[in-house]
């Protein structure tokens, strides 16, 4: 069944930011309807409220997990701000305009753009000895830990007057790790959903404060 519906932009952006990046518009709507129906029906017939003898443990678990989730969200928000400090405005605007604040999708797009630039650069053929030396040097070099911004700042200061996709990638790798392939693969750091929600919220707040004049202090 095909329908034409009207959804407020703010509500749609919020729904897409919660959904997985791989989900289509139809999948987001179907999932929302499915959850609404389940909530209205009250769940499966065999479901009951929590047994009384676990209520204390249940509350304790909720409070502890909520604290951890808030901390992870705050961590993501903080790193989103740190990334934004090093990003050009057009990159943040791209996150809003073309990706609806879907961070995974946005990061992959910029990584792909940087890879295309690298592939287009002419390079002289390497001998087997040169290749072995490059690989050995790569294996022996120290791995940059996530959230190390000092190297990023040095790279950004050394960029050309007209920045390209590598400027964006440099500002994303420390905070998003393997979500910026292949540049972030060596970090072996993959942010979770709660962290990414904090990261996306920071980007949304910054974009809104600049584009729409909203104050999020």
Backbone as JSON, one array per atom type, in Angstrom:
{
  "sequence": "XXXXXXXXXXXXXXXXXXXXXXXXXXXXXXXXXXXXXXXXXXXXXXXXXXXXXXXXXXXXXXXXXXXXXXXXXXXXXXXXXXXXXXXXXXXXXXXXXXXXXXXXXXXXXXXXXXXXXXXXXXXXXXXXXXXXXXXXXXXXXXXXXXXXXXXXXXXXXXXXXXXXXXXXXXXXXXXXXXXXXXXXXXXXXXXXXXXXXXXXXXXXXXXXXXXXXXXXX",
  "N": [[0.84, -1.19, 0.0], [0.6, 2.19, -0.91], [1.24, 5.43, 0.32], [0.87, 8.96, 0.64], [2.34, 11.16, 2.73], [2.6, 13.86, 5.11], [5.17, 15.16, 7.02], [6.46, 16.94, 9.76], [9.53, 18.75, 9.41], [11.42, 18.84, 11.56], [10.57, 16.74, 13.25], [10.9, 14.58, 11.51], [13.68, 14.63, 11.01], [14.6, 14.06, 13.57], [13.58, 11.48, 13.92], [14.96, 10.09, 11.89], [17.57, 10.39, 12.8], [17.56, 8.76, 15.0], [17.02, 6.27, 13.94], [18.66, 3.48, 12.31], [21.37, 4.08, 10.07], [21.23, 2.68, 7.7], [18.59, 2.26, 7.16], [15.77, 2.76, 5.06], [13.53, 5.44, 4.04], [10.93, 4.39, 3.98], [11.29, 2.18, 5.64], [11.77, 3.4, 8.1], [9.29, 4.65, 8.62], [7.61, 2.38, 8.68], [8.67, 1.0, 10.87], [8.11, 2.82, 12.91], [5.27, 2.78, 12.88], [4.87, 0.1, 13.51], [5.86, -0.07, 16.13], [4.12, 1.69, 17.4], [1.67, 0.34, 17.1], [2.21, -1.98, 18.6], [2.58, -0.83, 21.13], [0.05, 0.22, 21.59], [-1.52, -2.04, 21.64], [-0.56, -3.18, 23.89], [1.41, -5.08, 24.02], [2.52, -8.58, 23.78], [0.23, -11.23, 24.74], [1.13, -12.87, 26.78], [2.79, -11.32, 28.24], [3.57, -9.7, 31.28], [3.55, -7.41, 34.07], [6.61, -6.52, 35.79], [7.88, -9.0, 38.05], [7.32, -8.73, 41.57], [9.42, -9.35, 43.27], [11.74, -8.62, 42.0], [11.76, -5.94, 41.62], [13.26, -4.05, 43.07], [15.92, -4.67, 42.28], [15.6, -4.22, 39.57], [15.12, -1.46, 39.45], [17.55, -0.53, 40.44], [19.28, -1.44, 38.44], [18.34, 0.03, 36.27], [18.92, 2.67, 37.09], [21.72, 2.63, 37.33], [22.5, 1.94, 34.69], [21.37, 4.05, 33.33], [22.95, 6.15, 34.25], [25.42, 5.44, 33.14], [24.74, 5.54, 30.42], [24.12, 8.26, 30.12], [26.63, 9.33, 30.6], [28.05, 8.28, 28.42], [26.65, 9.44, 26.3], [27.23, 12.11, 26.86], [29.97, 12.01, 26.46], [30.09, 11.51, 23.7], [28.88, 13.88, 22.84], [30.74, 15.78, 23.69], [32.99, 15.09, 22.11], [31.89, 15.55, 19.65], [31.69, 18.34, 19.68], [34.44, 18.94, 19.78], [35.24, 17.95, 17.3], [33.74, 19.65, 15.65], [34.99, 22.08, 16.14], [37.16, 21.92, 14.5], [36.24, 21.59, 11.98], [35.29, 22.78, 8.72], [32.63, 25.13, 7.96], [31.01, 24.35, 5.82], [31.11, 21.61, 5.87], [29.69, 20.84, 8.14], [27.25, 21.9, 7.46], [26.7, 20.27, 5.32], [26.23, 17.86, 6.66], [23.79, 18.46, 7.83], [22.12, 19.26, 5.63], [22.31, 17.3, 3.55], [22.51, 14.81, 4.76], [20.87, 14.63, 6.94], [21.73, 14.67, 9.62], [22.68, 12.11, 10.05], [25.17, 10.46, 11.23], [26.9, 8.26, 10.73], [26.52, 7.72, 7.98], [27.27, 10.19, 6.88], [29.99, 10.39, 7.66], [31.1, 8.2, 6.27], [30.69, 9.07, 3.65], [32.4, 11.31, 3.4], [34.84, 10.06, 3.86], [34.94, 8.38, 1.62], [35.09, 10.32, -0.38], [37.62, 11.38, 0.16], [39.21, 9.15, -0.35], [38.82, 8.89, -3.1], [40.12, 11.2, -4.0], [42.74, 10.58, -3.24], [43.16, 8.35, -4.88], [43.16, 9.49, -7.37], [45.48, 10.87, -7.54], [48.53, 11.15, -9.25], [51.15, 8.75, -9.17], [54.48, 7.54, -8.97], [55.63, 4.33, -10.18], [56.31, 1.72, -7.83], [59.08, -0.17, -6.63], [59.5, -3.62, -5.6], [61.08, -3.65, -3.32], [60.75, -1.05, -2.36], [58.01, -1.1, -1.76], [57.97, -3.05, 0.29], [59.46, -1.71, 2.23], [57.79, 0.47, 2.82], [55.52, -0.82, 3.85], [56.66, -2.07, 6.09], [57.41, 0.18, 7.59], [54.9, 1.25, 8.1], [53.79, -0.73, 9.75], [55.36, -0.53, 12.0], [54.99, 2.01, 13.0], [53.79, 4.18, 15.61], [50.46, 3.86, 16.85], [47.91, 6.2, 16.65], [45.91, 7.15, 19.32], [42.33, 7.17, 19.87], [40.65, 10.33, 20.15], [42.85, 11.94, 20.3], [43.8, 15.01, 19.67], [45.91, 16.61, 18.97], [47.6, 15.96, 16.81], [45.76, 16.23, 14.75], [45.21, 18.99, 14.77], [47.68, 19.97, 13.97], [47.82, 18.92, 11.39], [45.63, 20.2, 10.14], [46.42, 22.88, 10.22], [48.42, 22.79, 8.4], [47.24, 22.53, 5.95], [46.12, 23.29, 2.58], [45.09, 26.51, 1.2], [42.55, 26.26, 0.12], [40.45, 24.09, 1.43], [40.06, 20.5, 1.31], [38.41, 17.24, 1.09], [40.05, 15.78, 2.86], [40.55, 17.42, 5.02], [38.16, 17.35, 6.44], [38.06, 14.62, 7.03], [40.31, 14.34, 8.69], [39.39, 15.68, 10.93], [37.43, 14.02, 11.81], [38.28, 11.38, 12.25], [39.63, 10.99, 14.87], [37.43, 11.03, 16.63], [35.51, 9.31, 15.57], [36.66, 7.0, 14.64], [36.64, 3.77, 13.28], [34.49, 4.34, 11.69], [35.22, 5.95, 9.71], [36.39, 4.82, 7.21], [39.14, 4.14, 4.93], [40.76, 5.36, 6.74], [40.41, 5.51, 9.5], [40.6, 2.91, 10.33], [42.78, 1.75, 11.63], [42.57, 2.45, 14.24], [40.79, 0.84, 15.54], [38.43, 1.47, 16.86], [35.09, 1.68, 17.47], [32.37, 3.62, 17.63], [29.42, 3.52, 19.71], [25.76, 3.43, 19.6], [24.63, 5.24, 21.52], [26.73, 7.01, 22.06], [27.02, 8.09, 19.47], [24.59, 9.36, 19.2], [24.93, 11.44, 21.01], [27.06, 12.75, 19.76], [25.84, 13.49, 17.33], [23.86, 15.18, 18.35], [25.38, 17.29, 19.35], [26.43, 18.3, 16.95], [24.04, 19.03, 15.71], [23.1, 21.01, 17.46], [25.12, 22.95, 17.21], [24.97, 23.54, 14.47], [22.33, 24.51, 14.36], [22.49, 26.75, 16.04], [24.07, 28.43, 14.55], [22.95, 28.52, 11.92], [20.25, 29.06, 12.38], [20.16, 30.81, 14.43], [19.66, 29.97, 17.02], [20.12, 29.63, 20.51], [22.08, 27.46, 22.33], [23.36, 27.34, 24.72]],
  "CA": [[0.0, 0.0, 0.0], [1.39, 3.4, -1.01], [0.59, 6.59, 0.9], [1.58, 10.22, 0.62], [2.15, 11.74, 4.05], [3.33, 15.09, 5.42], [5.81, 15.05, 8.34], [7.28, 18.13, 10.08], [10.96, 18.53, 9.18], [12.13, 18.58, 12.82], [10.21, 15.39, 13.69], [11.51, 13.61, 10.59], [15.12, 14.59, 11.24], [14.82, 13.37, 14.84], [13.32, 10.05, 13.7], [16.05, 9.52, 11.1], [18.79, 10.35, 13.61], [17.45, 7.62, 15.92], [17.03, 5.04, 13.15], [19.94, 3.08, 11.75], [21.64, 4.8, 8.83], [20.92, 1.85, 6.55], [17.16, 2.15, 6.97], [15.18, 3.67, 4.11], [12.41, 6.23, 4.57], [9.81, 3.48, 4.2], [11.58, 1.34, 6.8], [11.59, 4.23, 9.3], [7.85, 4.8, 8.85], [7.06, 1.09, 9.05], [9.1, 0.69, 12.24], [7.34, 3.67, 13.8], [3.91, 2.26, 12.95], [4.89, -1.19, 14.19], [6.01, 0.19, 17.57], [2.89, 2.31, 17.88], [0.65, -0.71, 17.21], [2.57, -2.83, 19.74], [2.33, -0.09, 22.36], [-1.4, 0.36, 21.75], [-2.07, -3.35, 22.0], [-0.08, -3.56, 25.21], [2.38, -6.15, 23.93], [1.98, -9.94, 23.67], [-0.69, -11.58, 25.82], [1.8, -13.52, 27.91], [3.61, -10.34, 28.96], [3.0, -9.13, 32.51], [4.46, -6.47, 34.72], [7.77, -7.17, 36.43], [7.6, -9.62, 39.35], [7.61, -7.82, 42.67], [10.68, -9.66, 43.96], [12.9, -8.08, 41.28], [11.56, -4.52, 41.4], [14.4, -3.31, 43.61], [17.06, -4.89, 41.39], [15.28, -3.58, 38.3], [15.34, -0.02, 39.6], [18.99, -0.33, 40.59], [19.89, -1.61, 37.12], [17.96, 1.18, 35.44], [19.64, 3.87, 37.52], [23.14, 2.51, 36.97], [22.64, 1.99, 33.23], [21.06, 5.42, 32.9], [24.14, 6.98, 34.51], [26.42, 5.1, 32.13], [24.28, 6.04, 29.13], [24.29, 9.71, 30.13], [28.06, 9.61, 30.47], [28.44, 7.97, 27.04], [26.06, 10.49, 25.49], [28.03, 13.31, 27.09], [31.27, 11.8, 25.81], [29.87, 11.74, 22.28], [28.62, 15.31, 22.64], [32.02, 16.49, 23.84], [33.83, 14.85, 20.95], [31.26, 16.25, 18.54], [32.13, 19.74, 19.77], [35.85, 19.0, 19.42], [35.3, 17.8, 15.84], [33.2, 20.86, 15.03], [36.0, 23.14, 16.24], [38.16, 21.74, 13.45], [35.56, 21.4, 10.71], [34.76, 23.97, 8.03], [31.18, 25.24, 8.08], [30.3, 23.62, 4.76], [31.03, 20.19, 6.22], [28.58, 20.7, 9.09], [26.04, 22.16, 6.68], [26.47, 19.05, 4.54], [25.63, 16.9, 7.58], [22.38, 18.85, 8.01], [21.35, 19.37, 4.39], [22.34, 16.11, 2.7], [22.53, 13.55, 5.51], [19.9, 14.64, 8.02], [22.44, 14.39, 10.87], [23.01, 10.69, 10.15], [26.62, 10.61, 11.35], [27.6, 7.15, 10.05], [26.42, 7.95, 6.53], [28.06, 11.39, 6.58], [31.41, 10.07, 7.8], [31.49, 7.33, 5.15], [30.7, 9.85, 2.42], [33.63, 12.1, 3.35], [35.96, 9.13, 3.71], [34.95, 7.96, 0.22], [35.59, 11.44, -1.17], [39.07, 11.47, 0.36], [39.82, 8.01, -1.06], [38.81, 9.22, -4.53], [41.18, 12.17, -4.22], [44.01, 9.85, -3.16], [43.29, 7.46, -6.04], [43.36, 10.29, -8.57], [46.82, 11.48, -7.55], [49.53, 10.33, -9.96], [52.27, 8.31, -8.34], [55.42, 6.72, -9.73], [55.61, 2.91, -9.8], [57.23, 1.35, -6.75], [59.71, -1.48, -6.71], [59.12, -4.51, -4.5], [61.81, -3.23, -2.14], [60.1, 0.15, -1.84], [56.75, -1.5, -1.16], [58.26, -3.73, 1.55], [59.91, -0.7, 3.19], [56.62, 1.25, 3.23], [54.7, -1.67, 4.71], [57.36, -2.25, 7.37], [57.32, 1.43, 8.34], [53.52, 1.4, 8.58], [53.57, -1.66, 10.84], [56.14, -0.14, 13.17], [54.69, 3.35, 13.5], [52.86, 4.18, 16.75], [49.06, 4.11, 16.5], [47.29, 7.32, 17.36], [44.72, 6.77, 20.08], [41.18, 8.04, 19.66], [40.53, 11.56, 20.93], [44.12, 12.68, 20.32], [43.53, 16.08, 18.72], [47.1, 17.41, 18.69], [48.01, 15.69, 15.44], [44.75, 16.78, 13.85], [45.42, 20.43, 14.68], [48.89, 20.2, 13.17], [47.48, 18.63, 9.99], [44.73, 21.23, 9.63], [47.19, 24.11, 10.03], [49.32, 22.6, 7.26], [46.46, 22.32, 4.74], [46.11, 24.36, 1.59], [44.12, 27.57, 1.44], [41.23, 25.72, -0.23], [40.43, 22.77, 2.05], [39.4, 19.42, 0.61], [37.81, 16.24, 1.98], [40.95, 15.3, 3.89], [40.39, 18.27, 6.21], [37.02, 16.79, 7.17], [38.44, 13.29, 7.53], [41.22, 14.53, 9.83], [38.62, 16.14, 12.09], [36.46, 12.99, 12.2], [38.91, 10.12, 12.65], [39.84, 10.78, 16.31], [36.19, 10.85, 17.37], [34.63, 8.3, 14.98], [37.41, 5.76, 14.44], [36.43, 2.91, 12.11], [33.39, 4.84, 10.88], [35.84, 6.75, 8.64], [37.31, 3.89, 6.57], [40.07, 3.28, 5.67], [41.66, 6.2, 7.52], [40.25, 5.24, 10.92], [40.59, 1.47, 10.62], [43.87, 1.34, 12.5], [42.26, 2.78, 15.63], [39.98, -0.23, 16.1], [37.46, 2.07, 17.76], [33.8, 1.8, 16.81], [31.43, 4.24, 18.57], [28.11, 2.92, 19.83], [24.61, 4.26, 19.28], [24.45, 6.32, 22.48], [27.81, 7.97, 21.77], [26.73, 8.77, 18.21], [23.48, 10.29, 19.43], [25.52, 12.63, 21.62], [27.84, 13.41, 18.71], [24.89, 14.11, 16.41], [23.19, 16.27, 19.05], [26.31, 18.42, 19.37], [26.45, 18.87, 15.61], [22.75, 19.66, 15.45], [23.05, 22.23, 18.26], [26.03, 23.93, 16.61], [24.39, 23.96, 13.19], [21.14, 25.31, 14.63], [22.86, 28.03, 16.62], [24.65, 29.27, 13.5], [22.05, 28.67, 10.79], [18.94, 29.55, 12.75], [20.29, 31.78, 15.5], [19.21, 29.43, 18.29], [21.16, 29.58, 21.55], [22.03, 26.18, 23.05], [24.24, 27.39, 25.9]],
  "C": [[0.89, 1.25, 0.0], [0.59, 4.59, -0.5], [1.47, 7.81, 0.7], [1.29, 10.94, 1.93], [3.0, 13.0, 4.19], [3.85, 15.0, 6.85], [6.6, 16.33, 8.59], [8.77, 17.81, 9.96], [11.69, 18.15, 10.46], [11.85, 17.17, 13.33], [10.87, 14.35, 12.81], [13.01, 13.49, 10.82], [15.44, 13.85, 12.54], [14.63, 11.87, 14.69], [14.45, 9.41, 12.92], [17.35, 9.45, 11.89], [18.77, 9.19, 14.59], [17.56, 6.31, 15.17], [18.44, 4.73, 12.68], [20.13, 3.76, 10.41], [21.22, 4.01, 7.59], [19.43, 1.78, 6.25], [16.65, 3.2, 6.0], [14.06, 4.47, 4.77], [11.22, 5.34, 4.87], [10.03, 2.63, 5.44], [11.39, 2.12, 8.1], [10.12, 4.37, 9.64], [7.23, 3.49, 9.31], [7.42, 0.72, 10.49], [8.33, 1.53, 13.24], [5.91, 3.19, 13.96], [3.85, 0.96, 13.72], [4.99, -0.99, 15.71], [4.75, 0.82, 18.15], [1.78, 1.28, 18.07], [0.94, -1.6, 18.42], [2.28, -2.13, 21.06], [0.83, 0.03, 22.63], [-2.02, -0.95, 22.2], [-1.6, -3.81, 23.37], [0.89, -4.73, 25.19], [1.73, -7.52, 23.84], [1.16, -10.32, 24.91], [0.0, -12.2, 27.03], [2.61, -12.53, 28.75], [2.86, -9.81, 30.18], [3.96, -8.09, 33.05], [5.57, -7.23, 35.43], [7.36, -7.8, 37.75], [8.07, -8.72, 40.49], [8.97, -8.08, 43.31], [11.91, -9.15, 43.21], [12.79, -6.57, 41.08], [12.74, -3.68, 41.9], [15.62, -3.43, 42.71], [16.84, -4.2, 40.05], [15.55, -2.08, 38.37], [16.82, 0.3, 39.72], [19.69, -0.43, 39.23], [19.58, -0.42, 36.22], [18.78, 2.42, 35.81], [21.11, 3.8, 37.13], [23.33, 2.64, 35.47], [22.32, 3.38, 32.69], [22.25, 6.34, 33.12], [25.2, 6.71, 33.45], [26.03, 5.64, 30.76], [24.44, 7.54, 29.04], [25.76, 10.08, 29.95], [28.53, 9.37, 29.04], [27.89, 9.02, 26.07], [26.87, 11.78, 25.62], [29.4, 13.21, 26.44], [31.14, 12.07, 24.32], [29.64, 13.21, 21.97], [29.92, 16.11, 22.7], [32.9, 16.32, 22.62], [33.22, 15.45, 19.68], [31.66, 17.71, 18.51], [33.59, 19.87, 19.35], [36.03, 18.83, 17.91], [34.85, 19.08, 15.16], [34.19, 22.02, 15.09], [36.99, 23.08, 15.1], [37.55, 21.57, 12.06], [35.22, 22.73, 10.05], [33.24, 23.97, 8.09], [30.47, 24.39, 7.03], [30.21, 22.13, 5.05], [29.89, 19.93, 7.2], [27.26, 20.94, 8.38], [25.69, 20.95, 5.81], [25.82, 17.98, 5.4], [24.14, 17.19, 7.76], [21.59, 18.72, 6.72], [21.23, 18.05, 3.64], [22.26, 14.79, 3.45], [21.6, 13.54, 6.71], [20.47, 14.28, 9.38], [22.63, 12.89, 11.11], [24.54, 10.58, 10.07], [27.36, 9.51, 10.6], [27.65, 7.39, 8.55], [27.3, 9.12, 6.1], [29.56, 11.1, 6.63], [31.9, 9.2, 6.65], [31.59, 8.12, 3.85], [31.98, 10.67, 2.3], [34.86, 11.22, 3.21], [36.07, 8.67, 2.26], [35.49, 9.07, -0.68], [37.1, 11.58, -1.05], [39.8, 10.34, -0.36], [39.88, 8.3, -2.56], [39.91, 10.22, -4.87], [42.54, 11.47, -4.21], [44.24, 9.0, -4.4], [43.6, 8.24, -7.31], [44.75, 10.91, -8.65], [47.8, 10.58, -8.3], [50.68, 9.96, -9.04], [53.18, 7.42, -9.16], [55.34, 5.26, -9.29], [56.66, 2.61, -8.75], [57.82, -0.02, -7.01], [59.25, -2.33, -5.54], [59.83, -4.11, -3.2], [61.17, -1.99, -1.51], [58.79, -0.19, -1.15], [56.96, -2.16, 0.2], [58.67, -2.73, 2.62], [58.73, 0.12, 3.71], [55.75, 0.46, 4.18], [55.34, -1.85, 6.08], [57.27, -0.99, 8.22], [55.92, 1.63, 8.9], [53.26, 0.49, 9.77], [54.25, -1.21, 12.12], [55.74, 1.21, 13.75], [53.69, 3.27, 14.66], [51.45, 4.53, 16.28], [48.53, 5.28, 17.32], [46.04, 6.84, 18.07], [43.55, 7.66, 19.71], [41.21, 9.24, 20.61], [41.86, 12.27, 21.13], [44.02, 13.76, 19.25], [44.79, 16.85, 18.32], [47.58, 17.21, 17.25], [47.05, 16.25, 14.42], [44.98, 18.28, 13.66], [46.64, 20.75, 13.83], [48.6, 19.96, 11.7], [46.62, 19.74, 9.39], [45.49, 22.52, 9.36], [48.09, 24.02, 8.79], [48.57, 22.44, 5.94], [46.56, 23.52, 3.82], [45.05, 25.39, 1.92], [42.69, 27.11, 1.14], [41.15, 24.3, 0.32], [39.65, 21.75, 1.23], [38.85, 18.41, 1.59], [38.73, 15.73, 3.06], [40.89, 16.14, 5.16], [39.25, 17.74, 7.07], [37.4, 15.46, 7.8], [39.34, 13.42, 8.74], [40.46, 14.92, 11.09], [37.63, 15.1, 12.58], [37.11, 11.73, 12.75], [39.11, 9.97, 14.15], [38.57, 10.49, 17.08], [35.34, 9.7, 16.85], [35.34, 7.02, 14.58], [37.06, 5.03, 13.16], [35.25, 3.35, 11.26], [33.91, 5.73, 9.74], [36.85, 5.87, 7.91], [37.91, 4.49, 5.29], [40.95, 4.05, 6.65], [41.57, 5.92, 9.02], [40.32, 3.79, 11.3], [41.63, 1.07, 11.64], [43.56, 1.6, 13.97], [41.48, 1.68, 16.33], [39.0, 0.31, 17.14], [36.18, 2.29, 16.99], [32.78, 2.37, 17.8], [30.08, 3.53, 18.55], [27.0, 3.92, 19.55], [24.46, 5.45, 20.21], [25.5, 7.41, 22.27], [27.48, 8.77, 20.52], [25.54, 9.72, 18.34], [23.98, 11.58, 20.08], [26.3, 13.44, 20.6], [26.91, 14.16, 17.77], [24.18, 15.29, 17.05], [24.09, 17.5, 19.11], [26.34, 19.1, 18.01], [25.16, 19.61, 15.29], [22.65, 21.0, 16.21], [23.92, 23.33, 17.64], [25.46, 24.45, 15.31], [23.19, 24.89, 13.42], [21.49, 26.68, 15.17], [23.43, 28.98, 15.58], [23.63, 29.57, 12.4], [20.72, 29.32, 11.15], [18.98, 30.55, 13.9], [19.78, 31.29, 16.83], [20.37, 29.33, 19.25], [21.02, 28.3, 22.33], [22.95, 26.19, 24.27], [23.51, 26.9, 27.13]]
}
